[in-house]
């Protein structure tokens, strides 16, 4: 007879628990997809009738039939462009130093731990920091530059962590092979490590920027406007962004503004889709280049 503690019974019990756990994971995933799909369908149905070229090219208005997202759209493009310009070189440079050059020291370990902790800090804290440093101390006022620097603080830890993981995943044998051929550490990092890690770095960067594009709390803290009737033309201009404009429309008493807000959500989702599609294309290109 097979005892209660026999290896066969234990393996059978482990398989059952694994099957139950897998079923729960699949059920939770399916539930989340269904809820997300329902929300997207509802938004598309509500906002598609308001979405046209005039909506894209018009400025916000108190009248629903004249309202548009031009200023918010250009403000979002300016904000994310400047943010990417700041965070990509800083994030990649910091991760390269921490993984390839930094000595094994307790201070470096403490820095890595604090970077991980900063990735979980609520966004409103970064808004307070941006208000104190960029708006007041540096006198940047309610400008696109102040908003970009604030969002850069928010997403920088995420990019550093993602870049560190991508660099750490590069096989040590590639480094050793480059050193064996006489390459310096910088030549190895630039020509071997970074090209191999670039797909993961780009993916992490786009995901971090995708989080930043939907943030409202830090921008409200630094004084981003809820109504602006012109598009920013330089980094020191006042601005608004799509999430703030959408929030402003949803707070209006007129029912038509619900549909306009839904149209704004569609535009924001389209921007996120384009960003993620670009990340996938770049990642696949670097992967093919690495395999070749």
Beta strands, then each sheet from edge to edge (+ up, - down):
end
